[in-house]
Amino acid sequence: MHSDIHFLLHAHRSSELRREAAALRAVRPGMRHRVGWAMVELGLRLAQARPAPARAARTA
């Protein structure tokens, strides 16, 4: 494929992808924030100290 044609096709496709991405960002602006805070909450729950079991398992 000729380099000029390849460049033009690439430029056209990249502009299409940018338009599609902009349209998706406009639809749900807060989705990334909600998911981010859900991950923070999950991490905090996993990091909390758990009480030690009443009876620990013994190894031989």
N, C-alpha and C positions, 0 to 999 in steps of 0.2 A: 504494500500500500504506500502511496506517495506520502511523504512526511507532512505536506501542507494539508492534505485531505484528512490525515490522521489527527492533526492538531485541531482542525475545524470540528471534526466529530467529537473529539474529547471536550472541547470548549462548549459545544452545544449540550452534550450530555451533562456536564458539570453544572451548567446553568439550570437545566431541568431539575437536577437533584437538589440544588439550593432552593429553588422555588417550592418543591415538595416538602423539604425540611422546614422551611419558613411557615408553610401552611399548617403543618403538624404542630409546630411550637405554638401557633396562635390558638389552636383548639384547646389545648390543655396546659396553661401556663403553670399551674400549681402542682402538677402530678409529680414532678421531680422532687419538690419539697416534701410532699406527703410521704413518698417512698423513703426519702432520706431520714426523716424524723422517725419513721417506723423502724428503720435499721438501727438508729441510735437507741431507741427504746429497747429493742431486742438485745443489743449489746450490753446495755446497762443491766438488764435482767439477768443475762448470762454471767456478768461480772460480779454480781452480788454474792457475798459470802453465804454459803449454805451451812446450816447447823450440822455438827458432826453426828454421825449415827450413834445410837445408844450403845450398840455393841459392834465393835469392829471385827472384821473377818480375820482369822488367824491363818498364818502360813506356816508350813512345816519347816 
